[in-house]
Amino acid sequence: MKVYRNLTQIKKKESLGRRFSLAGLAVLLLGFLASLVPTWYPPDQPIQPGLVGFLQLYWAWISFTALAVGFMLASIGSYYINRYARRRWPGSRFFERPDEVLERNMKGFDDRYSFFAMSLPANYVLTGPHGVTVFAVRSDKGRVIVEGDRWREPFSFWRIFTVFSREGVGNPSQDLEEQKQKIRQLLEQAPNGDGNNSLAATPVDGAAVFLNQAIVLELNNPTVPVLRGDEIKEHIRARAKEVKLSNATIRALNDFLVKHAVYQPAPEA
């Protein structure tokens, strides 16, 4: 399997997440210091001139505002870090980003397959004899219930304590439709030698993938395939038996998407 990864974009978003997290901590620290003003300057003391007087008058507003803003910044930081930073995964000895976990779970595919990570209009794309598959990736642990195209996470006290560090399940069905449409629009631009479109009819499907082994999935007729990481290869191989693209079409598909991908070549061994 060939891998085309936009490492520059991944690192940029990881760095952005860390900056938001640090900014959130700094704002929370500011709010904590503001909450100490009544201790430093008891209310029965006269209002001091300048900045000290301003803090004496508005310390409560500053403290509560910093609390809200700090948690918001920390939440945004966690959003990016969960999606783009390396970490240890339950049941694994590796420190990996989500794109690296996906790649590891697809090892064994031959060179007819190409994996695009953050390098096409859709975040994670696999091409090969099966056509094109777009992945909506989720990394949280916990319990997820899927009924048709409805996705929900039952209430638990654990979620309260991790609300600012979790990715959230969202709606992978909607995400997949949006990303598949972007890939179809890209394929519609592919001409053949006569100037007619040759790849617009390429099958484009999608799957929601949960990478965390600690996830508990309860599925009731989901409208899209819902997979764990270790189920991806089986799903793709079954899909390839249904589609069976010709080798010429596979080469044209991969060549066209590589041409339109943004990626950095892998370092030589």
N, C-alpha and C positions, 0 to 999 in steps of 0.2 A: 504494500500500500504506500502510495506517495503522499506526503504531507506538505501542505502549503499553509504556513502559519504567519499571521501578521503580528509578529512578536513586538514590533514597535508600538502598535495600538494597544496590545495587551498590557505591556509595561506602563504605558501612559495612563491607562485607566486604573491599574493597580496603584501607581503613584498618586493619582488623584484621590483614590479612596483613603490612602494613608494621610494625605494632607487634610482631607475633611475630618478624619478621625482625630488628628492632632489639634485641629482648630476647635473641634467640639470639646476636647478636654481642656483647652485653654479657656474657652468661654465658661465652662462649668467651674473652673478654678476661680475665674473672675467673680462669678456669682457667689461662690463660697466665701471669698474674701469680703464681698459686699455685705454678706449676712453677718459678718463679725463687727461691722461698724458700731452697732449699739453697745458692744462690749468695750470697744476702744473709746467711744465717746458716748457715755450714758445719756439718755434722753433728758435728764435734769440739768445737763450742762448747756451753756449758751451755744448757739449756732456759730461755728467758726467761719471766717471768710474764705472765699476761694473754693477750691475743689473739695476740701474737707467738709465745708458747709453743704455743698451740693450732695455729697454722699450721706451726710446726716439727714437731709430732708428726703432723699429718694432711694435710700439703700434697699428698701423692700421691693420697689419696682425694678431696680437693677438686678436684684437677686433672682426674682421670679422670671424676668425676661431672659436672663442668662441661662436659667434652667431649661426653658423651652427651646431657646436657640441652640444651646449646647447639645441637647438630646437630638434635635433635628439634624445638626451637622454630623453627629456621631452615627446616626441612622443612615445618612447618605454614604458616609465612609464605609460602614459595614456592607452596604449594598454592593459597592464596587469591590471591596476586598473579598467578599464571598464568591464573586464571579470571576475574579481575575488574579487572585493571589494564591500562592502555594500554601498548603496546610496538610496535616496528617489526617487521613480519612479512617473512619472506624473499620477495623478488620484489615487494614493495610499497613505495611511497613514503610510506604513511600510518602514523601512530601511532594504533592502534585497540585497543579492548577486543574480546574475542571476540563480544559481542553486536553491536558495530558492524561487524565483519567479516561476520557473518551478514547483517545488514541490507544492506550494500553488495552482497553477492552475490545479493540478492533484489530489487534495484532494477529497476523495470520492471513489476512487478505493479500492477494497477489497484486501485481503492478497495474492491473486493469482498474483498480480502485484508487480514488483520490479523496483525501480528507482535507477540507478547507476550514481553517479555524480563524474566525474574525477577519477573513480576507475577501469575502463576497458580501453582497447586500444582506444575506442571511448569516447569522453568527456561526453556526456549525452545519456543514454540508458534506455529505458523502456521495460520491458518484461511482458508478461501476456498471456491471451487467444488469443491475436492477433499475437503472435510471438514476434518479436523484432523490435522496432522502434528506430532509431538513430535520434537525433535532432541536426541540425545546428542552433545555437542560435545567434541572433543578438540583440543588445540593443539600437541602435541609434534611434533618432527620425528623421523626415524629410519625403521625398518622394522617393519611390523606384518603379521602373518600371521593370516588369519581362515579357520578351517575349521569350517563349520557355525555353531555358537554358541560355539566356542572361539576365544579371542583371546590372542595371545602376541607378545612382542617377543623376537627372538633375542638371545642374549648378545653384547655388544660392550664393548670397553674404554672407549669413549666414554661408555657408560651409567654406568660406575663413577664417572667424574669429574663426572657431572651428576645423580647419584642424588637429591640434595637440592633440585634446581632443576627437576625434571621433574614433569609431571602424572601420567604413567603411563596406559596404555591401559585398565586395569581390565577390566570386562565390560559394554560398551555394550548388549548384548542384554538383560541383566538390568536395567540402568538404564532402558531403554526400556519394558520391561514394567511396571515399577513406576510410571513416570510416566504411561503410558497409562491404567493403572488409576485413577490419581488424577483424570485428566481425565474418564474415563467416570463415575466417582462424582459428579463435579461436574455433568455433563450430565444425570444421572438426576434432578437436583433441578429441572430446567427444566420448568415447566408450560405448557400452552397455555391458551386462553381457557376451556376446559371443566374445567380442573384436571387434565387428563391430560398425561402426559409427551409432549413433542413433539420432543425432541432426543436422546433416549437411543439412537436408532438411527443417529445420525450416525457415519459411518466415522471411526475414530481409528487412524492408523497411525504409524509411527516410522521414523527413519533416523539412523544414526551418521554424523556429519559431521566430517571432519578438515580444519581450517582452514589448517594449515601446508603451504605448497606443497612443502616439503622432505620431506614424508612419502612413504614407499614402501609401497604396499599390495599384498599378495599375497592374492587372494581365491579361495577354493575353496568354492563353494556356501554363502555366508553366509546365515543365517536371517533377517537384516534387511538392508535396503538400506545399503550402505556408500558414502558419497559424499565427494568433495572439495568445497570450497566452491563452485567454479565449476560444479558439476554439479547444484546444488540446483534451479535454475529449470527445467532440463530434466526432472528427476524430478517436480517438482510439476505441471508442465504435462501430463506423461504421466498422472499420477494423476488430474488433473481430467477428462481424456477418459474415464477409466474410471468415475468416480463421477457427475459431472454433477448436482450439487445444484441445486435451483431457486433463483431469486433470493430468493424469500420465505424459504426455509430458511437461505440464507446470511446474510440480514439478521438473522433471529432468532438464529442462532448467534453472530454477532459481537456483537449487542446484549447477549445474555445473558452472554457471557464478559467483555465490557467492564464490565458491571455488577458482576461479581465479581472484577475485576482490581484490583490495587493499583498505581497508576502516577502519575507526575507529568506534567502536560501539557507538550508541547514549547513552548519559548519562541517567541513570535511573531517573524517575520522583520522 
